[in-house]
Amino acid sequence: MREYIALQDDELLTLLANNDNKAFETLYQRYAAMLYNHAYKKFPVPHLLEDMLQDIFTTLYKKRATLTGIQNLSAYLHSALRNRIFNELRNSLLHQQHHQHLPVIKTAENEHAYDYKLLEKRFAQALDQLTERSREVFLLSRRDHLSNKEIAQRLGISVKAVEKHMGKSLQVMREEFRDYGLLLVAISTVFYR
């Protein structure tokens, strides 16, 4: 019987490609705990990490016939886990942003009403921080729903210039509304319905 623990990753991947389940078990034992411990420091959510690891190793097993060319299995697995964590964080952030409320004020008639005046004021202040061209590009994009190409054609500038102006505009808007954690899309929807 061969000593699997002494085999290199590439040898284990070759055996795994030939449906050797012991090679798979060895790889799992070699990397699962290490991946978990490394990721837990940055993403301390045990049940999600366990699910992600299970998914990574399930995918590894399913793709076993095509993985023999991997030069560095450790880096491959770390990258796969990192990507899953980023996806989870992105999805979680999007979920939170979709469910956050606009700032509210209490009124006599209504216990909570959206404080549109405050948002409108903050939005106007943010627009005032933009250069004239950046403001124009931002409004054409968010208010008039034009694509970058359409904006470039209308203003006689390059698409790259439009992207540059939008990047600056979005940065200012994110900074202005960071306290609310709102998506810029939600903000523009409030003012441009």
C-alpha positions, 0 to 999 in steps of 0.5 A: 500500500502506498503512503499517500501522506508522503506524496506531493500534491501533483502526484495526488492530483494525478491519482485523483484524476484516476478516481483514487478516493484515498488521494482525495481524502489525503488532499482534504486532510492536508488542506481543509483545516489550514484553509479554514484557519487562515480564512477564519481570521478574516471571515469569522463565520464558521457555518459559512466557511464550512459550507464554502470549504465543502463546496470547494472540495466538491468542485475539486472532486467533480473537476478531478479529471482536468486538474492535473495541470495545477502547479500550486494546489495550495494557491489554487485552493486559497484563491477559490476560498478567497473568491467565495468569501468575496462573493459572500461579502458582496452578496451580503452587502448588496442585501443590506443595502437593498434593505436599509431605510432612508433617513426618517423623521418623526412627524405628528401625522406619521410616526416615520416619514422619509426625510427627503429634504435632508437627502435633497440637501445632501444630494445638492451639496454633493452635486456642487462638489463636482466640476461642471463636466462631471455634474453634467455626465452624472446627471445624463447618466442617472437622470436621463439614463444615457449610456456612457457611449451616448453621453460621449456622443452628446458631449463630444468627448471620449467614452474614457473621459465619461468613465473618468467623470463618472468615477469622480462623481460616484466617489463624491456621492459615496463619500457624501452618503457614507453615513446612510450606507445607501446605494447611489442607484437608490439615491438617484431613484429618489430624486429622479422618479 
